[in-house]
Amino acid sequence: MEKLIKYTKGCACARDLLCDNGFDDLIDFPLDLFASGLGGTIVHKPMTNSDGRIIFGKKNTIIEINNGIPFEEKRRFTIAHEIGHLVMHKGIDIHNDNEATMSWFNNKEKQARNGRVEYEANQFASELLMPSIIFYKKQKGKKFSPKLLRDLSSYFKTSLTSVAFKYLELGDHPICLFHSYNKRVKYWMRNDDFPHYITDCTKLSPPEDSVAMEFFEKGKIHTKEKSKQPIWKSTWLELNKYENDNDFNFYEFCIVTPAYDSVISIVWEE
Ligand SMILES: [Zn+2]
């Protein structure tokens, strides 16, 4: 069964912008040039405590991007996020973005203006770099794995985190995501069709036997080859009384950002 693509405001805005300009995707198109066509000048420079910044002027808008961002994919996602502000949020005069403002887990603050603006810019960036129809076709029929997410990240040239969230929305295999920061679980999300209950551990430490906790306690980051780690169902999810942990095959894959003490755990069943 095909998933229904839900076009949120930011998502629809990016889709229309691509369509109006005659693009199927921007995979091989320089984002700096795309931004300049929309009246935004991109400046790459060293920045502290900021990944990107937008300064709206009367005539011209400047978008500054931190040239210290270590991955091209993350740099592209940041540029796309700022382009989202450029086309959707003209009223704000100056705006700074970092790991916190660009967090995907801002559902609770979505009603507040800042939360909504960031959510829209992320949805915009996601659709600009990974058009839903193309993303859906690319993942269809492929087994879910950390490698699939990495392959999608290099195909669409965007951050692994943004791919994980796109997969949560559109991917064929049910997954759930937990974001832990500073040894505390901040938020979790799951697909509508994820068939298990989640033990709500928001504001608590990640589970003792989770891969996320292994990072916080021991600084352990698994290599690419070993990034798919077996866990118990009861690690992150509710184990019913009539169930036995041995009857399930659950895995956890962590996207770790040591500089921000942040871990995104992707949990799925095979
Ligand atoms: Zn922003």
Residues whose N, C-alpha, C, O or C-beta is under 5 A from the ligand:
A	BS01	ZN	D97 E118 A121
